[in-house]
Amino acid sequence: MPPVLALIDLQRIFAEPESGWATPDFQRVVKPTQELVELFSPQVVFTRFVAPEEPTGSWIPYYEQWPFALQPPDSYAYQLVDEFRDAPTLDKTTFGKWGPELAEAVGPGGHLVIAGVTTDCCVISTALAAVDAGIQVQVVEDACAAVDEESHRHAIALMRLYAPMLEIVTVDELRQVDAAAKTDGAGSELDPSESQ
């Protein structure tokens, strides 16, 4: 089964500088993400973080801290950025996007490639849950961004500790593997470890 690309929360609420959840490097990940979509299509899932209708448990103080985010899923803030606006989405009210929907798309013991925002929250939460489910995970470092560069580096370093179940890769590495697989006529599995 080919790998599935999960693109985490490429939404206006994280992209727009005036947002309380602005990700300063958001624009840096748009072009690498577009390249990933070309490589992995049609095995691409866009996710959205959305607020619950009624927060419960520890989400209550969370939304007391971030009241601006208590908006309906169809609000402007929660839409994908213009570059990806027409894509269907998997919506979750949780940081991690791993669950029955992604599990079904990836398949048992499958291969999940992750990019998006933010590296230090929804990306790492999704990656570690998938690892726990026995999925081979690759996180595309140059197609992720965090609340700041230091947080991005720390999250990437932490995820490196989960090797060999979780591998940190770049768009270039994935592109090279894809090109090599096409040259060999073997079909693309997009596994950078095969190119070394």
Salt bridges, closest charged atoms under 4 A:
ASP9 OD2 - LYS97 NZ 2.91
ASP25 OD2 - ARG28 NE 3.57
GLU35 OE2 - LYS31 NZ 2.99
GLU35 OE1 - ARG175 NH2 2.07
ASP82 OD1 - ARG12 NH2 3.00
ASP82 OD1 - ARG85 NH1 3.98
ASP91 OD2 - ARG48 NH2 2.63
GLU101 OE1 - LYS92 NZ 2.85
GLU141 OE1 - ARG160 NH2 3.31
GLU149 OE2 - ARG153 NH1 3.98
GLU150 OE2 - HIS154 NE2 3.36
ASP172 OD1 - ARG175 NH1 2.38
ASP178 OD2 - LYS182 NZ 3.03
